[in-house]
Each structure stands twice: as C-alpha cells, then as structure tokens.
Amino acid sequence: MNTTGCAIVTGAGSGIGRACAHRLADAGLAVAVLDANRDAAEKTAAELLGDAAAFTVDVTDEAQVARVVGAATERFGGPAVLVNAAGIIVRKTLLESTVEEWRRVLDVNLTGYFILLRQVVPLMAAGGGGSIVQIASIAGHTGYGFSSYTAAKGGVLALTRQLAAELAQDGIRINSVSPGVVHSGLNRDTLANPAIHAATVANTPVGRIGDPADIAAAVAFLAGPDAGYITGTDLVADGGMISTIHWGAAGDDLHSFHAQEH
C-alpha cells in the first residue's frame, strides 16, 4: 500500500469506519478520522498507531467537508485513500417513511459520499492518484433492508461503477464493499433481539455475524497494491447470506426428494 499521503475515513468514530481506520493506520498510513460525533472521532484517533487526527464533520454539509479535507491535507499531505463509510438507517417501510426521513437517509448515505468525492478527488489526482473504497451493502443487491436505505446503497453501487472510467485517467481506482449483517452501531438494537440474532446466524452460511474487522480487511485489500488492476467493482462480504435461497428447516426435506426419470 502507498503509505505517502493520508487516508481519509468517514464514519470512523465507530463500527466499520473505525475498523477501517485501524486497518489503514496499521498499514502505515496517516489517518484523518472523520465523524459527526466529536468524542467518538477523538477516541478512535487516540487508539491508532502512527499519525492520526480527529475531525468533526457533517458529511452532508459541503462547506464543513471542504474545511475538514483542507485541514487534513494541510496536516498530512494529499489523500492517497478515501473510505466513504458514514451511514444511517431508518427501518421503516415505504408508506411509514416520511419525505424528511427519506431525504436524510439519502443525504448521509449517498449525497455525503458525493460531497466527499468532490472535495477529495482533485487533491488525489494532483498527487498522482490513489484509491477510493465506498461502503455499500447487500441491501443494494437484494430486497434486504428498507426502502430509503436500499435505494441509497443501490446508488452507491451505481455511482462507484460510473466513476471507475471517469477517475482512471487521473490514476484513481474506485471500488465498493457490500457488507452483510455486521456487529455495528446500525445493528446494535436489532441484534440484541434473540429472535433476530438467531435468524441472522441461521441465514448466514458461514454461521456467524460479521465483525467490522471483516469489512476492514476487504477495504484494505481494495485500497492496496494487490488490487491495482481492480476498479469499478463491488466486493460482497456477507458470509454468503445472499448467495443462496435459505429454506430453513424445509431444506432437509427438500434434499430427501430425488429426481425421477419420466
């Protein structure tokens, strides 16, 4: 991994963003820890090996993002890696959701990525290139989740594909990672429910719920030199959840039926 310049990680105060900040710091990059929660950002920055600093920012506010990206660049040098990981979820169906809730989810999970890209890409290009990894979701691949979240994550997948050719001329690769269910702040309440927890494990072929470190490993791969020929793609890291139809208890019965010649 190119350890000159810095890594800018959004949503780095907790969960997947925090794990990504740790993984990139361990790889030798200086890390700009961006989060809306000042205390969480400062805690992550204090944990990291090497050079790191916390920056409080609302990713939907372009002026704030411009200020923070500028400050990070002044301190660490130009960005070599950007990880767009900030996200929220509203667990409501279409008709339960208000327009305000819909807009807020898309603002943070999609427009926020767009704003970071607008600020970081020119600096990354000026430095000779770099790598961008965006956190999408299996919700962008299947009907998992809720309408606003699914729409936003589908947008992340499409935006990543769209930008691959556009950014390649500047030496910038862009990819995404689609996590399955992971132990993070977004899922803390739901996974505390025993029925939901058990159903999640039962529907994950590898037999466990993901850890933020699982996703950070995928991000670090895509950000690093071993992925130098990879751009515009999505790496699904879900323990196999969307790889198969989950028959539950009926699966054993299904396998007892064998094809007969007619």
N, C-alpha and C positions, 0 to 999 in steps of 0.2 A: 504494500500500500504506500502511495506517495505521502510521506509524513511532513512535507513542507506545506505551509499554509495551515488552515484550520478546518475543523468540522463544525458546521452549524446544525444543531439538532433542536427541533421544536417539540413541545410537549415533553421536555426532558426532565421535568420535575418528578415524574412518576412513570410506572408501568413500562411499556415498550420503549418510549423515548428515553427514559432513564437507563434502561439496559443497553440501548444503542450508544448512549454517551459513554458508558463504562467500556464497552467493547472497543470503541474507536479510540478512547484515551489509552487503553491497554496496547493498542496497535501503534502508539507513538504520536498521535495527532493531538494538537491543542484543541480544546473543545469549548465552543460557545454554547452554554446551556440556556435555552430559551423556554420560558414557561409563563403563563398568566399568573401563577402563584409564586410570589417572590420568595417566600420561605422554602417552598419545595425546590425551586431552582437553586437557591443558595446551598441547600443541603446536598443536592446532587453534585454541585461544583466542588464542594468541600470534600466529597468522597473520592473524587477522581485522582488517579495518578497523573503526574505531569501538570502542564499548564491548563487551567480552566477558569472560566468566569461565568457568573450568572447574570442573565439579563431578563428583566420582567417586560413582557410584551403581550398585547392582544393581537393575534395574527390576522385579525380582520381589519386592523387599523393600519393603512399603508404608511402613514406618517410615522407611527411608532416603529413599524418594521424597518423602515428606511433608517431611522435613527439608530436602532439597535444593530442592524447589519453593518452600518458605518462604524459604530463603536467597536464591534468585534473585529472588523477588518483592520482598524487602526491599531488595535492591541496585538492581534495575532498574525496579521498578513492576510492576503486574499484567501477566500474559501476554496478548499480542494474538494470538500464533501458537503453536501446538504442532505439532511434527513428530515423530510416533512412527516412528522408523526403526531402533531397535535390533533385531538379529536374529541367529539362529544357524541352522545346518543340520546334520542328521545324515543322511548319504547311505546309508541302509540301507532294504531292503525291509521290508514288514510283519513277516515272520517273523524277520528278522535283528534287528529293533529290540527293545530291552528296554523294560519299562514305565518304567524310570527315564529312558531316553533320550526316550521319547515325552513324558513329563511335562515334561522340561527344555525341549524344543523348544516345546511349547505354553505353558509358563510365560513364556519370554522373548518369543516372537513374538506371543502373544495376551493372556495374563494381564498381562504387563508393560504392554501398551497400555491395558488396562482400568484398571490401577492409576494410570497417569499421567492418564488421563481423570478418574478420581475426584478426584484432587488438583487438577487444573488447571481443570476446568470451573467450579466455584464461583467461583474467582478471576476467570476470564474473564467470567463472567456479571455479576459485581459491577462489572466495569469497562465494562460496556455491550456486550459481545460480542467476537467475534474469529473466527479461522479455525483449523481443525484439519485437518491432512493426515496420513494414515496410509500407510505403505509396505506395500502388499500384494505381489502377484506374479502373473505369468501362471500360476504353479502353482495359484492359486485358481480359474482359469478352465478349465484343461485338465489332462490327466493327466501333465503335465510334473513332474519332481521326484520326491520320495519321500514316503511316507505321512504322517509326522508334520509335515513342512514344508508339504505340500499342505493338510492339514487345518487347520493354524494359519492359513495365508494365506486359505483359504476363510472361516475365521472372521472375519478382519479385514474382508473384503468384506461379510459379513453384518452385522457389528457397525456398520460405517460406515453402511449403509443404514438399519438400525434406529434409529440415533441422530439421523438428519437431522431428522425431525419433532420428536423429543423436545427437541433443543437449539435449534431455530429460535426458540422462544418467548423464548429468552434472547439472541437476536441472534448465535448461534454457527452458523457453517457447518461441516460436516464432510464431507470427501471422501477418496478414496484414489487412489494411483498404483500401477499394476501394472507394474513393470519386467520386461523380458525379461532376457537374459543381459548382465551388465554387468561391466566390469573392476572388481572389488572384492575385499575380503578373503575373502568367501564363495567366490569363484570362482577365486582365485589358483592353487590347486593344479590344479584341473581344466583351466583354460585354458592351463596350462603344458604340457599334453599335446598334441602336434601334431595327433593324430587328432581329439581332442575340439574343439580350436580350429578346425580346418578344417571339421568337420561343423557347428559352430555358425554360422560365417560362411555356409556353403552353405545353411543353413536359415533365414537371415535375409534377407528380400527386399532390404533397403537395402544389403546387402553388407558389413556391419561389425558388430562387437560394440559394445554400448553403453558410454558413458562415464558416470561418476557425474554429471557436469555435465548430461547429457541429462535425467536424472531430476530433478535440482535445478531445472531450468528449468520442468518440469511442476509441481513442488511450488510454486515461486514464483508461477506463474500462478494456481493454485488458492487460494493463500493471499492473493492480492492483490485489488484492487478490480475488475479486469476480470472476475473470476469471481464477482461479487457476487450473481448470480442462480443460482449453481450450488451445490447441496448434495445429499448422498446419492448421489453418482455416483463412478464409477471411471474414471480416465484410463489407458489401456493405452499404455505407452511401450516397445515391444519391437522396433522396426524392422520390424514386420509379421510376426513369427515365427508368431503363432497366427492370422493372417488367412487362411491358405490351406493346402491339402494340399501337402506337399513330395514331389514324385515323384522327385527326384534325376535320375539320368541317363535314367530312363524317361520323363521329361517331354517330351524331344524326340520320342521315338517316339509318345507319346500324341498330340501335335499333328499327327502325319502322317496320322492317321485322321480322315476327314471323314464327317459323317452322310450316309447314303444314304437315298433315299426307298424305301419298300417298298410 
